[in-house]
Structures are given as C-alpha cells and as structure tokens.
Amino acid sequence: MVPTPRQWSLVPSWAWHRAGVGPDRSRTIVTAASRGPGLERTLGVDHAEADRRMRSLPGIGVWTSAEVRQRAHGDPDALSLGDFHLGGQVVYALTGRMGGDDDAMLELLEPYAGHRYRVVRMVELAGVVQPRRGPRYAPLDHRQR
C-alpha cells in the first residue's frame, strides 16, 4: 500500500538516512506528497504546463519533471537532461563517438522534436552501450576491519 502524505511526513530523519536518502531529497519527497492533489491535476494540462508546475516545487528540477512526464503523462518528448550517462549513451548509439553530453544529444535529437523521449527509449532498448573506460568499482567491505 502506498503511504499517505501524512505517513510520508512522519518518517523520521534516521529512517531516511538508513535508506540512503539525504535531507534535501527527503524534504522534496515529503513536499511532493503533501502537494499530491495539485500534482495529480497536472495530468489534465499540456506537457509544458505540467513541467512548469512540477518544477515550481523546491527540489524538483528538469530531470525529475521529465522522468515523471515520461511515465505518468506519456510525454513523448520529455528528455531527462542532466542524467549522468544518458547524453553519452545516445551520442554513442547514434554516431559511435565517445564522450557525448546533453548538448550533443539535443543537437542529434533535434530532427525528432516532439518524439525525442521515444527515440531515447528505442536507443536504450537497442542495448547499444559505450565501452567502459575504467576499472569497475570494488566496494570496500568494512565488516572485517
């Protein structure tokens, strides 16, 4: 069962900390939960207005708004700008060039305006990924220290 806005507001700071959620993110979650009815009303407006309304909440930026609009609003053009890997993956999949960023991705996706998220999703589903350039991270095990 999904917690109510009141239940979200009662989660103690130590529980957020234990879950790996910092104060800024927990505050955003609690604020968004308390504004649930207003956020649900964004389903009845155009995508640009939904973006504007969501981003008016502290802690919700371009990336979060796009992720919500992709899933809840069915926005075929919502791009998750600021995503750590996405720009590089899209640029690599479409050109074979390494080191792409959001600006390069936007330029490549310009011909698909109106459907850019759909193009990105097809790139993801195609499974084309950039070659890894560094060693894999080996997490430290502090239990034996």
PEZIPE-V184433 format. One record per residue. PHI is phi in whole degrees, 0 to 359 (none if undefined). NEAR is the number of other ideal C-beta (glycine too) atoms within 12 Angstrom. Layout:
BEGIN
PHI	NEAR
PHI	NEAR
END
This chain:
BEGIN
none	4
285	8
297	16
283	14
305	21
297	12
297	17
300	24
291	21
267	16
293	23
288	15
301	17
294	11
290	16
298	22
300	14
298	12
278	14
81	9
253	21
284	15
301	14
297	15
289	22
296	26
297	22
297	25
297	29
295	29
297	23
298	30
297	26
289	22
254	24
309	23
301	12
293	20
293	28
293	19
292	15
293	30
293	22
261	14
241	19
292	15
298	28
295	17
290	19
299	30
300	30
301	17
294	26
296	37
286	24
284	19
277	26
300	18
95	24
255	29
245	22
302	21
296	24
297	28
301	35
296	32
299	25
292	29
295	35
298	28
270	16
272	20
256	29
66	17
287	32
285	22
243	29
286	34
260	38
276	32
291	28
93	20
291	26
301	12
251	23
300	34
303	33
297	29
294	33
294	39
299	28
296	27
295	30
269	27
230	21
83	14
274	19
272	18
80	18
290	27
224	23
300	27
298	18
295	24
297	34
300	26
297	20
294	29
271	34
308	17
297	12
257	23
311	16
101	16
222	19
296	33
296	32
299	21
296	28
300	37
296	26
294	19
299	31
299	20
291	13
291	15
79	10
284	19
230	18
294	24
297	12
286	12
245	11
214	7
291	6
290	7
285	7
251	6
302	7
285	8
257	7
274	6
292	6
267	5
280	5
END
